[in-house]
Amino acid sequence: MLSGLRRRLMVMLLVPLVLLALGNAWFAYGSADNVALQQDRRLQALVPLLADSVIGQGSGADEALVLMMAPSVQEFLRERPGPATFAITDLDGKLLVGDDWLAALPPPDTQIEFHSEEHGGITWRIARQRQQTVVGDVAVSIADGSDPRQQWARSILLKVLLPNLVLIAAAAIAVGWAVERALGPLLALKEAVERRSPRDLSALDEGGTPEEVRPLVQSLNRLFGMVNAQAESQRRFIADAAHQLRTPLAGLQAQVEAWAQAAGHAGPEGRIELPAEQVNKLRGATRRTSQLANQLLALSRADARAMLAQPMHRVDLKALCEDILGAHLDAASERRLDLGLEAAPVQVMGHDWLLRELLSNLVDNAIKYTPEGGTVTLRCGVRAGHAFLEVEDDGPGVPEPERGRVLERFYRVQGTVGEGNGLGLAIAQEIARVHHSVLELGTGAGGRGLRVHLLLPL
């Protein structure tokens, strides 16, 4: 990943520099082209002046024409810094005056012609045109050896491309160094994560990371925290399950062993007679073991830290209370309890199955610990801008000093009558945390019993 990031940064930084260098060369060539255009225009202006410089025929073979150079032509030929020359030929291409290498057939018409030609190691820019003079029609040629295009071609390596290449090489070194330094904290972060053992889920140091990388480190720390919480929850669950299941399973094993010994001493027909009390004990132990296993499983699934990433949905609390009421009517009838419902329509964001587990545990506890003939009431609605769930009974209640501890796992109030594992309220409290709330324990109506109250955001 870092190799790809380093490569992308280098490309993104160096490509603009290369493009700028090419643009600089292009503009330099454009400037030379503009100078060359001005040179062509000057040559075009000098051709008729050179023709006007012819004032007559020469007197001998060595002097075919008599010239009186115009000042501008004379300045061009003698005083300019670069080489310059001219030639005048007749219409057959015979040289009349000037340099013989410029002798050539005239253009077919009176239009001026421009071209470049190599001679004597110099690239010449030549303008040639038919002109009418005092001695008749001739072909006038004028040549300039300071062609800007040629000068640009000679100097582009030294003045344009070479400095740009040196600049690009220096920029590549500087950019590579800067990228390496800038990616240093990211490389250190990668190495720190790679060196970790699978069990090390401690948070990464956010202070030593750049501001741009800090959100990534924060996200990693949140992920480590969630995984650590889930692993800790699993370890705690396994420890709790092993500890709590040891006693009922040992009882079941002892009972079955006793039956097996009795079967070993049975008569010829292999029959054994068991007292009803032993069968009832076995059934009770089996029920307690099954209930404990179910509650431990519910506690593991309801762990608040493991459920924070799960999405919530709209839950109808009134319909939920009606379902729980119907599910516990038979148990309440067996104990001759008055199980009632006071519900107003209200919906909240939450986990339906978790709220169902919470309410079921609260109602089950109320039915289990309320004396026969008592009253258990479910309530839901809106109060003070919040939705609420409430279960109230007129049983023995929980002493105020014990109310904080009964929400802990496997804690039971001393002297409590009835079967239980001390998990019902702990499961409900864990589910309340998932919904960003807590259980509130109070005294029931008339100063008797227990009222468990839960506020939920609308």
Sequence and secondary structure as in RCSB ss.txt:
>XXXX:A:sequence
MLSGLRRRLMVMLLVPLVLLALGNAWFAYGSADNVALQQDRRLQALVPLLADSVIGQGSGADEALVLMMAPSVQE
FLRERPGPATFAITDLDGKLLVGDDWLAALPPPDTQIEFHSEEHGGITWRIARQRQQTVVGDVAVSIADGSDPRQ
QWARSILLKVLLPNLVLIAAAAIAVGWAVERALGPLLALKEAVERRSPRDLSALDEGGTPEEVRPLVQSLNRLFG
MVNAQAESQRRFIADAAHQLRTPLAGLQAQVEAWAQAAGHAGPEGRIELPAEQVNKLRGATRRTSQLANQLLALS
RADARAMLAQPMHRVDLKALCEDILGAHLDAASERRLDLGLEAAPVQVMGHDWLLRELLSNLVDNAIKYTPEGGT
VTLRCGVRAGHAFLEVEDDGPGVPEPERGRVLERFYRVQGTVGEGNGLGLAIAQEIARVHHSVLELGTGAGGRGL
RVHLLLPL
>XXXX:A:secstr
 HHHHHHHHHHHHHHHHHHHHHHHHHHHHHHHHHHHHHHHHHHHHHHHHHHHTEEEEEEETTEEEEE   HHHHI
IIIISSS EEEEEE TT  EEEE GGG     SSSS EEEEEEETTEEEEEEEEEEEETTEEEEEEEEES  HHH
HHHHHIIIIIIHHHHHHHHHHHHHHHHHHHHHTHHHHHHHHHHHHS TT      STTS TTTHHHHHHHHHHHH
HHHHHHHHHHHHHHHHHHHHHHHHHHHHHHHHHHHHHHHT  TT      HHHHHHHHHHHHHHHHHHHHHHHHH
HT HHHHTTS  EEEEHHHHHHHHHHHHHHHHHHTT EEEEEE   EEEE HHHHHHHHHHHHHHHHHHS TT E
EEEEEEEETTEEEEEEEE SS   GGGTTTTTSTT   TT  S   S HHHHHHHHHHHTT  EEEEE GGG SE
EEEEEE  
